[in-house]
Amino acid sequence: MKYCANITIMPLKALLDPQGKAVTSSMHNLNLPEISNVRIGKHVTLEIEADNEKNAQEKVENACKNLLANPIMESFKFDLESC
Protein backbone atom coordinates (compact mmCIF):
# COMPACT_ATOMS: atom_id res chain seq x y z
CA MET A 1 0.00 0.00 0.00
CA LYS A 2 1.18 3.54 -0.69
CA TYR A 3 1.21 6.22 2.03
CA CYS A 4 1.92 9.95 1.83
CA ALA A 5 3.72 11.76 4.63
CA ASN A 6 3.69 15.48 5.32
CA ILE A 7 6.63 16.30 7.56
CA THR A 8 7.25 19.57 9.40
CA ILE A 9 10.78 20.20 10.66
CA MET A 10 11.35 23.15 12.97
CA PRO A 11 14.29 24.51 14.97
CA LEU A 12 14.12 23.60 18.64
CA LYS A 13 12.38 26.31 20.67
CA ALA A 14 15.42 26.69 22.94
CA LEU A 15 17.65 27.63 19.99
CA LEU A 16 17.99 30.94 18.21
CA ASP A 17 16.37 31.03 14.76
CA PRO A 18 18.33 33.66 12.76
CA GLN A 19 16.01 33.47 9.74
CA GLY A 20 12.98 33.87 11.95
CA LYS A 21 14.55 36.85 13.74
CA ALA A 22 15.29 38.54 10.40
CA VAL A 23 11.72 38.02 9.20
CA THR A 24 10.34 39.26 12.53
CA SER A 25 12.39 42.46 12.16
CA SER A 26 11.15 42.88 8.58
CA MET A 27 7.54 42.70 9.77
CA HIS A 28 8.06 46.00 11.58
CA ASN A 29 9.37 47.54 8.33
CA LEU A 30 6.19 46.34 6.58
CA ASN A 31 4.07 48.08 9.22
CA LEU A 32 3.08 44.74 10.77
CA PRO A 33 4.40 45.16 14.32
CA GLU A 34 1.71 42.83 15.72
CA ILE A 35 3.51 39.85 14.09
CA SER A 36 6.28 38.53 16.32
CA ASN A 37 8.37 35.46 17.15
CA VAL A 38 8.52 34.14 13.57
CA ARG A 39 10.19 30.71 13.29
CA ILE A 40 11.28 29.31 9.93
CA GLY A 41 11.35 25.56 9.28
CA LYS A 42 11.06 23.03 6.46
CA HIS A 43 8.17 21.11 4.98
CA VAL A 44 8.87 17.75 3.33
CA THR A 45 6.42 15.48 1.53
CA LEU A 46 7.18 11.92 0.51
CA GLU A 47 5.53 8.67 -0.52
CA ILE A 48 6.18 5.35 1.21
CA GLU A 49 5.41 1.86 0.01
CA ALA A 50 4.59 -0.24 3.10
CA ASP A 51 2.48 -3.23 4.14
CA ASN A 52 0.59 -1.25 6.79
CA GLU A 53 0.37 2.15 8.45
CA LYS A 54 2.54 1.19 11.43
CA ASN A 55 5.34 0.09 9.10
CA ALA A 56 5.00 3.32 7.11
CA GLN A 57 5.20 5.39 10.31
CA GLU A 58 8.38 3.58 11.35
CA LYS A 59 9.95 4.27 7.95
CA VAL A 60 9.10 7.97 8.08
CA GLU A 61 10.39 8.29 11.64
CA ASN A 62 13.62 6.54 10.63
CA ALA A 63 14.06 8.89 7.66
CA CYS A 64 13.47 11.93 9.86
CA LYS A 65 15.82 10.84 12.63
CA ASN A 66 18.64 9.72 10.35
CA LEU A 67 18.50 12.12 7.41
CA LEU A 68 15.83 14.81 7.24
CA ALA A 69 16.11 16.43 10.68
CA ASN A 70 19.13 17.20 12.83
CA PRO A 71 18.00 16.03 16.30
CA ILE A 72 20.50 18.34 18.01
CA MET A 73 18.91 21.43 16.48
CA GLU A 74 15.51 20.43 15.09
CA SER A 75 12.27 18.69 16.01
CA PHE A 76 9.87 17.05 13.58
CA LYS A 77 6.28 15.91 13.37
CA PHE A 78 4.40 14.25 10.54
CA ASP A 79 0.99 13.26 9.30
CA LEU A 80 0.50 10.04 7.36
CA GLU A 81 -2.35 9.14 5.03
CA SER A 82 -3.13 6.73 2.23
CA CYS A 83 -2.50 8.17 -1.20
C-alpha positions as a printed NumPy array, in Angstrom:
array([[ 0.   ,  0.   ,  0.   ],
       [ 1.178,  3.541, -0.692],
       [ 1.206,  6.224,  2.026],
       [ 1.922,  9.946,  1.83 ],
       [ 3.72 , 11.755,  4.63 ],
       [ 3.688, 15.484,  5.317],
       [ 6.634, 16.299,  7.564],
       [ 7.254, 19.569,  9.397],
       [10.782, 20.198, 10.662],
       [11.353, 23.155, 12.974],
       [14.29 , 24.514, 14.966],
       [14.123, 23.596, 18.642],
       [12.381, 26.308, 20.674],
       [15.42 , 26.688, 22.941],
       [17.65 , 27.629, 19.988],
       [17.993, 30.944, 18.208],
       [16.371, 31.033, 14.76 ],
       [18.331, 33.663, 12.757],
       [16.011, 33.473,  9.738],
       [12.978, 33.87 , 11.948],
       [14.547, 36.849, 13.744],
       [15.294, 38.536, 10.405],
       [11.724, 38.019,  9.202],
       [10.337, 39.26 , 12.529],
       [12.385, 42.46 , 12.157],
       [11.149, 42.883,  8.582],
       [ 7.539, 42.698,  9.769],
       [ 8.06 , 45.997, 11.584],
       [ 9.368, 47.538,  8.332],
       [ 6.189, 46.343,  6.577],
       [ 4.068, 48.085,  9.218],
       [ 3.079, 44.74 , 10.769],
       [ 4.404, 45.16 , 14.322],
       [ 1.71 , 42.834, 15.717],
       [ 3.511, 39.854, 14.09 ],
       [ 6.281, 38.527, 16.319],
       [ 8.371, 35.46 , 17.148],
       [ 8.519, 34.136, 13.572],
       [10.185, 30.712, 13.291],
       [11.277, 29.31 ,  9.934],
       [11.347, 25.564,  9.276],
       [11.063, 23.032,  6.463],
       [ 8.167, 21.114,  4.982],
       [ 8.867, 17.754,  3.329],
       [ 6.416, 15.476,  1.53 ],
       [ 7.183, 11.922,  0.51 ],
       [ 5.534,  8.675, -0.515],
       [ 6.184,  5.349,  1.213],
       [ 5.414,  1.861,  0.006],
       [ 4.586, -0.241,  3.098],
       [ 2.482, -3.229,  4.144],
       [ 0.591, -1.252,  6.79 ],
       [ 0.37 ,  2.154,  8.447],
       [ 2.539,  1.194, 11.431],
       [ 5.338,  0.086,  9.101],
       [ 5.001,  3.32 ,  7.112],
       [ 5.199,  5.394, 10.314],
       [ 8.377,  3.585, 11.351],
       [ 9.953,  4.268,  7.952],
       [ 9.096,  7.974,  8.082],
       [10.39 ,  8.287, 11.641],
       [13.623,  6.539, 10.634],
       [14.055,  8.885,  7.658],
       [13.467, 11.927,  9.86 ],
       [15.815, 10.841, 12.635],
       [18.637,  9.721, 10.348],
       [18.495, 12.125,  7.405],
       [15.828, 14.814,  7.238],
       [16.107, 16.434, 10.685],
       [19.129, 17.199, 12.832],
       [18.001, 16.026, 16.303],
       [20.504, 18.342, 18.01 ],
       [18.906, 21.434, 16.478],
       [15.508, 20.426, 15.088],
       [12.272, 18.686, 16.006],
       [ 9.875, 17.053, 13.585],
       [ 6.284, 15.905, 13.367],
       [ 4.405, 14.255, 10.545],
       [ 0.987, 13.26 ,  9.302],
       [ 0.501, 10.039,  7.357],
       [-2.354,  9.142,  5.03 ],
       [-3.129,  6.726,  2.229],
       [-2.503,  8.172, -1.204]])
